[in-house]
């Protein structure tokens, strides 16, 4: 009860004083003067802190780009070496044209395994396919063997 009375008296005093033009001007002047150091320090911190933070972020960004570029370059180099190795693998030679993939199932299995290994060994490779034009017709390893019988599929795969 006593707190309410004190609060009520304070409210009356403040509303009475606020009606005075001198009190309002003095109050606003005091608020402005006390806020000047905060405004100046805020502007200084913003300008100096912003420029140094921006420089640091640019530096970190450039380093991150360089690291990613180096990582991708390393992956491409490894991919190039791997594909060179696979290109000279004796199981991918000219004899595939005359191979009967049903009768020589061990060779078929070996090719399928090598294609699966190649597909899984590189993060840059999405899928591996091997196309072989044989006497029985075109064969596509994806890495599983598929005999292409449909004329439209053959036209889509064979460019000539």
For each residue, the residues with C-beta under 8 A, 3 or more apart:
1: 4 5
2: 5 6
3: 6 7
4: 1 7 8
5: 1 2 8 9
6: 2 3 9 10
7: 3 4 10 11
8: 4 5 11 12
9: 5 6 12 13
10: 6 7 13 14
11: 7 8 14 15
12: 8 9 15 16
13: 9 10 16 17
14: 10 11 17 18
15: 11 12 18 19
16: 12 13 19 20
17: 13 14 20 23
18: 14 15 23 24
19: 15 16
20: 16 17 23 24
21: 24 25
22: 25 26
23: 17 18 20 26 27
24: 18 20 21 27 28
25: 21 22 28 29
26: 22 23 29 30
27: 23 24 30 31
28: 24 25 31 32
29: 25 26 32 33
30: 26 27 33 34
31: 27 28 34 35
32: 28 29 35 36
33: 29 30 36
34: 30 31 37 38
35: 31 32 38 39
36: 32 33 39 40
37: 34 40 41
38: 34 35 41 42
39: 35 36 42 43
40: 36 37 43 44
41: 37 38 44 45
42: 38 39 45 46
43: 39 40 46 47
44: 40 41 47 48
45: 41 42 48 49
46: 42 43 49 50
47: 43 44 50 51
48: 44 45 51 52
49: 45 46 52 53
50: 46 47 53 54
51: 47 48 54 55
52: 48 49 55 56
53: 49 50 56 57
54: 50 51 57 58
55: 51 52 58 59
56: 52 53 59 60
57: 53 54 60 61
58: 54 55 61 62
59: 55 56 62 63
60: 56 57 63 64
61: 57 58 64 65
62: 58 59 65 66
63: 59 60 66 67
64: 60 61 67 68
65: 61 62 68 69
66: 62 63 69 70
67: 63 64 70 71
68: 64 65 71 72
69: 65 66 72 73
70: 66 67 73 74
71: 67 68 74 75
72: 68 69 75 76
73: 69 70 76 77
74: 70 71 77 78
75: 71 72 78 79 122 123 124
76: 72 73 79 80 124
77: 73 74 80 81
78: 74 75 81 82 122
79: 75 76 82 83 122 124 125
80: 76 77 83 84
81: 77 78 84 85
82: 78 79 85 86 118 121 122
83: 79 80 86 87
84: 80 81 87 88
85: 81 82 88 89
86: 82 83 89 92 114 118
87: 83 84 92
88: 84 85
89: 85 86 92 114
90: 93
91: 107 110 111 114
92: 86 87 89 96 111 130
93: 90 96
94: 97
95: 98 99
96: 92 93 99 111 132 134
97: 94 132 133 134 135
98: 95 134 135
99: 95 96 104 107 108 132 134
100: 103 104 134 136
101: 104 105 107 108 134 139 145
102: 105 108
103: 100
104: 99 100 101 107 108
105: 101 102 108 109
106: 109 110
107: 91 99 101 104 110 111
108: 99 101 102 104 105 111 112 145
109: 105 106 112 113
110: 91 106 107 113 114
111: 91 92 96 107 108 114 115 130 141 143
112: 108 109 115 116 141 143 144 145
113: 109 110 116 117
114: 86 89 91 110 111 117 118
115: 111 112 118 119 128 129 130 141 143
116: 112 113 119 120 128 143
117: 113 114 120 121
118: 82 86 114 115 121 122 125 128
119: 115 116 122 125 127 128 143
120: 116 117
121: 82 117 118 125
122: 75 78 79 82 118 119 125
123: 75
124: 75 76 79
125: 79 118 119 121 122 128
126:
127: 119 142
128: 115 116 118 119 125 142 143
129: 115 140 141 142 143
130: 92 111 115 140 141 143
131: 138 139 140 141 157
132: 96 97 99 138 139 140 141
133: 97 138 139 158
134: 96 97 98 99 100 101 137 138 139
135: 97 98
136: 100 139 147
137: 134 147 148 149 154
138: 131 132 133 134 147 148 154 157 158
139: 101 131 132 133 134 136 145 146 147 148
140: 129 130 131 132 145 146 148 157
141: 111 112 115 129 130 131 132 144 145 146
142: 127 128 129 146
143: 111 112 115 116 119 128 129 130
144: 112 141
145: 101 108 112 139 140 141
146: 139 140 141 142
147: 136 137 138 139
148: 137 138 139 140 153 154 157
149: 137 153
150: 153 154
151: 154 155
152: 155 156
153: 148 149 150 156 157
154: 137 138 148 150 151 157 158
155: 151 152 158
156: 152 153
157: 131 138 140 148 153 154
158: 133 138 154 155
159:
160:
